């Protein structure tokens, strides 16, 4: 699909993206925009090489693509200087290879903070209250009347929420769980999240002033402390060599038998084979997963686990957010081509 064929700068988007603002932004600014209409979900390096061709100023790509030396050098040869991932995470991008080839990289932070945190919060509640399991039971026609033991789950109020990685999304998630469910907080982050601490302190004072039990918070000195003490744990680190299989058999064993573990960051942060074993051995342990180690696949056995809620990497999937991500990605590429500031800029 080609927009503004006579535009001076050739920009390629490897996927169609929501909304029209991003298209207008590029075409109003002298770009010839080519949107790939290939039906298969994941494009190979060869598919993308063909899209870049021998003349291309910038590319908007997706987290499912492998952006390394081969693609960045091809983009450089084609006269390109700009690439933006339509995602905040950029573990699919080899930043060194981009730097080496003089390609600026953009990502899309900010617009997806609340949406992603909302999904992590939803998975937490769905897992704690066994909502998906109960839904399946209902649809199977198995409900034959109220019972004292039917789908008994965990009450969140007064329990402790544990956050690993208290950046933008982790902090927004913590705020939702504290304010929404009056949970206490324990978090671990390499940096101190003063914004989060100020919020919990102020909210605790508000509860106290209203005659309610104030919530408490603690900054853990290790990740293990969070795993041992929290009832609901949500993972929000970036994926890199240091966070690959952060959740391994030893760390799973540290968690409470009835804990809830949520992951809306990147799949390889959890050793998924070990997780399946843990779910089998501990039926009261529950997980809510938005991401998987080998997307789009789940490790054998996970789909059969009743104590797992699984959704297909949809944490940022709200209309407003996805349109915002598309616009930011377009702005990043346009910015570099035209010399404006690049929004997300991991290799700055
Ligand atoms: C991201 O942006 O990194 C998410 O995984 C997709 O929104």
Boltz pocket constraint, residues with backbone or C-beta under 6 A from the ligand:
constraints:
  - pocket:
      binder: B
      contacts: [[A, 63], [A, 86], [A, 87], [A, 88], [A, 89], [A, 90], [A, 108], [A, 112], [A, 264], [A, 265], [A, 313], [A, 315], [A, 316]]
      max_distance: 6.0
